[in-house]
Amino acid sequence: MAGTATLSLPIIDLSSPDRISTAKSIHQACVEYGFFYLVNHGVDEDFIKQAFDQSANFFSLPIEDKIKLNRKEYRGYTPLYAEKLDPSSLSKGDPKESYYIGPLTDTTSVRLNQWPSNELLPNWRPTMESLFWKILSAGKELLSLIALSLNLDENYFEKISALNKPEAFLRLLRYPGELGPNEEICGASAHSDYGMITLLLTNGVPGLQICKEKLKQPQVWEDVSHVEG
């Protein structure tokens, strides 16, 4: 989808001591855009780089090793073209690889996370488990501000037990970047995410686009650049 311009989104500082003002800014950003940048979220930049490096290590494995962890119950590896987020697309599937990691506290026999062995990828599992908890913590803090933005108690989602055992998923993604002339140009075709919120973490590579008014025709897709912090 060709972007017509680079969209300038609001920047929300999760560490700001003025929670009321921050909540108002979140409300305005959600109403006007549906998206915003989140900075000072508590996940260290050096650790983020480490996590991206570990993600790249997995996707660089031979397909024979990756397919042994093929996705079951939304946990594990999804190969190229296995998903098609926009059913109206004429493509054979989205040209991306992904890896799903589900709630770490879920230990039921049919919903266990799958992990590459430590011999194959040393420290991969502890890195991803740590990333899961760090992002979940940032997400819970953000949800408390969203509650305030809706004129609710900041602990509202906790009180209604929405966060006791959240169905939170960490998803690693790799887009090949270079495609054949007849292939779909979108790494992930047009879609809306499910769930309460989505937190996207990038390594600075461009490509993310958003459509603020999906019912408006023709749809306008705008580029979203990377912001440090």
N, C-alpha and C positions, 0 to 999 in steps of 0.2 A: 504494500500500500504506500503510495507516494505521499510523503509528508509535504505540506505546503509551506510550513514555517516551523521554527523551533518555539515551543510553548514555554513561557516563563511561569513556573508554578510557585505558589507560596512556600516559604521555608518555615518549618515548625521546629523549634528548639525544645527537645524533650527534657532538657536539664534546667529550663527556666524556672526560677522560684515563684514567678507570678503565674500560678496555675489558672486563675480565672481568666486572665488576659490570653493565655495560651489556649484555653478551651474555646474562647470566643474566636480566636484565629482559626482553630480547627473547624469550627462550625461554618465559618465563612468560606474556608477552602473547600469543604465538602459540598456546600450548596452551589458555589460558583464553578468548581472544577471537578469535584469527585476524587481528586488526587492532590497530594502535596509531598514535598521533600521532608524527610525527618532527619535532623542532625543531632549530634550529641546524645545518641541513643544508648550509649554505654557499652557498645561492642567495639573493642580496641581495633584500630586500623591494622596493626601488625598481625593480630589474630585473624582478621578478615582476609588478609593476604595469604596467611597460612591455610585457611579453609579453602580459598580458591585454588591454591596450589594442589591441595589434596584432592579437590574435585577434578582438576585436570589430570592428575595421576590416574584416577579411576577411568576416566573416559579415554585415556590413551592406551588402556589395556587392549589386548586382542579381543575380538568379538567373542571368541570361544570362552574366554574367562568371564566376560560381562554377561553373556546369555545364561550362564549357570545361576545367575541371580535374577533371572527374569521375573518381572513384577507379578506378585500374588497379593490379593486383598490390598491393593494400593501401597505395596511395599516392595521395593526392589527396582530393577533396571527396566527401562522402556527403550527399545531401539529406534533408529531412524524410521520415520513414516508410519509408526505403529499407532499414532494418535492423529486425529483430524478434528480440531476444535471447532471449525466452521463447516457444518455439513453441506452448506451450499457451495463450498469451494469445489472446483473441478480437479484439484490436485489429488495425487495418489495418497497424500498424507503430509503431515507437517515434518519438514526436514530438521528434526532436532532429536537429541538423545536426552533422557532424563533419568533421575534416580530418586525414588520416593523413600522418605524416612517418616514413619508414623509416630504416634505418641509413645514415648519411651517407657511409660508406666504400664502399657498394655502388654500383658504377658500371656494372653489366651492363646491356645495352641494354633488357632487358624489365623491369628493376626500378628504373628511375630515379625519383627523387622529382620531383614536379611543383611548380612554384613560380609564384605570380602575378608578373607583370612588375614591375620596379622603378618603372616609370612609373605603374602602377596603384596599387601599395602600396609607397612608398619605405621602405627599410630593413626590410621584412617578412622577407625571407629571412635576412639576417644575424642578426636578432633570434631567429628560430626555430632557426637552427643553433646559436647560442650557448646557448639554452635547452636544446636537446637534449644538448649536451655537459655542461652544468652538472648536469642531472638524472641523466645517465648516471654522472657522477663520484660523485654522492651515492649512487646505487644500488650502485655497486661497493663503496663504503665500507660501506654497510649489509650487503652480502653477506659481507664479511669478518667482520663481527660475527655474522651468522647462522651462518657456519662455526664460529666459536668457540662459539656457543651449542649446537652439535651435537657439541662435543668434537672438532672437527677443527682442523687447522692453519688459521690465519686466511687464508692464501693458497691454501687448498684449491681453490677454484673457478678460480683462475688456473692452478694446476698441472695441472688436468685439461683446460685449454684451453677452459673454458666461457665465458670472457670475452674470448677473443682477438678474435673477430668476433661479438659478441652480436647476436642478432636483436631489438634494442631499438627500440621504436616510441614516438614522441611523438604523442599524439592530442589535438587541440583539440576541445572540445565546446561547443555552444550549445543550451540548452533554451528554447523560446519563453515558457514560464511561464504564459501564459493560453491555455486550451484551450476548445473548445466543450463543451456539456453531455454530449454523447454520445461524447467522445473518452477514450481511455485516460489515466488520471491520472498514470501513471509516465512520466517522461522517458526512462528506460532501464529496460526490464522486468527482472524477476528473472534473475540470471545469476551465474556464477562465472567469474572471469578465468582466462586461460591464461598460461603462462609461469612464471618463477621468482618474481617479485614484481611488484606494481603499486604505483606511487607516485602518489597523487592530490593535485593541487594545486588549491585552490579560492580564490575571491575573496571568500569570506564569505557568499555567498548560500546560504541553507539549502536542504535537499532530499535530502541524502545519507542513506541508510538501509542498515543491515546486518542480516543474519539469522545469528546465531551457530550455530544448529543447524538446518540446512536439511532434515534428514530428520525432524525432529520436526513433528507435525501437531496442531493448526494451527500454521503457521509464525508466529513472532513477529518482526516487523520493528521495529527501534529507530532513532530519529533520532540522527544524529551531528552535533554542532555544530562550527562552525569554531573553530580555536585559532590565535592569532597565533604567528609564529615558525617 
